[in-house]
Amino acid sequence: MSSTMKKSKAGSKANGSKGSKKPEEQKEDNRIELSAKRFVSVSEFKGAVRVDIREYFEKDGKLLPGKKGINISVPEWQKLRDQFDEIEALIKKMGGEPEAAAKDSDSDSDEGKDKDE
């Protein structure tokens, strides 16, 4: 499967299509920072709009998308968005506040990051 992906990427670069842009150039305008190395972006793939929530890593001074993340369809995003109140209630029930939970999660992810990427 990965060999097919590599061929596809190489082909798009040769054609000068959308795929020829570097990831940070493609997503610069539609990327929302959640924390220093986590972003939400909206993109189009094969005619379908997708929402991507992903951890990035730094290489040669550039932030690049990592393997850790999820890419969901618009209907999945809408279903998740519709559940925000219930999710926040569950966070509070478990003794956390949404802002505190985000800060705790952010500091945990940076520890040992070099080992994963």
Phi, psi and omega in degrees: 000317182293329178294325176295317179299317181297318179298318181297316180295316180297320180295320181290327178293319181295325181280346182073023180281186179311323183294352182282345179284148175289152182306318182292334177282322181297320191257002186305317184277340184239028181249130180248125182281125174266323176204187185304325184231019176235134183221154170248134176223158177240130182215175178242134178224121181051043176083359181247135176282134183230150174250127184242124175246115192213148170273141177249161175229158182261133177216126180054039178078006181241146174273126180236148180293136179261185181282333184281115179165182180219143179239116186237157178284166178299315177300322177294319177299315181297320179295318177297313180302320181293342181262005184304316180298317179294321178296315178298321177297319178294321177299313179297320180300326181273006174094012180244158172254145182308316180293318180294321180296321180293319180294317179298316181296321182296316182290328179292322186289333182282338180289130177068019184297323182298334180292324185279322186255000000 
